[in-house]
Amino acid sequence: MSRMPKEHVPVDPVIVRRHSRRARRMTLKIDATAGVAELVVPPGVSKTEADRFERKHRRWAAKHLAQLPPRRPFVDGLALPVLDDILEVRHCQQAPRVARRVDDELIVGGRVDQIAARVETWLRETARETLLDRVSDYATRLGRTVSGIRIADPRTRWGSCSHAGTMSFSWRLVLAPEAVLNYVAAHECAHLEEMNHSRRFWKLVGVLEPGFEDARDWLADNGQTLHRYGG
Ligand SMILES: [Zn+2]
């Protein structure tokens, strides 16, 4: 039986330092997309203090970086989960450059070094279409209209809704099961009525998307894997 090779375990974790004027205290965070740890340094902290903090938490960083799910770069042959399907990324130099889906394949033409960018463009478009469809549906049920959505790649959240009703979502949600994308869309739409996470809010999410709890748990358990795709 062949086994997937284990990812290289960094003995020396890569810790990137970022000075932040807004930060109140030093924090060490794992950036799953980049595969590094980030040390956020607030104003007034000396280099010596930051060095000491980093030394103290090196093992923690190494352990968490080693536990990250394997990377899945967008290359020819990759099995790409898209909502509830698995598509195979296929590079055909002669095919049109813009990625397009044909049955269970995602066909990308042009140069090899452009495959990743073209696959991501396709995923972002698919995310926009699918999320806009779901958001429109939930908003209509709430007697609201949503003019548009923003598709981004935030590191720590899957979606957001501003007081003005502007919604933003991670394109990586198309890599999750469809029920998970639906849950996040319902969650943000429920914020059009309840700008909080009160019981009334969660009840409303349940009205829009009954049984959403499994999707919420899936995201908590597996969300990090979505950040390992691409590049
Ligand atoms: Zn929320």
Boltz pocket constraint, residues with backbone or C-beta under 6 A from the ligand:
constraints:
  - pocket:
      binder: B
      contacts: [[A, 187], [A, 191], [A, 196], [A, 197]]
      max_distance: 6.0
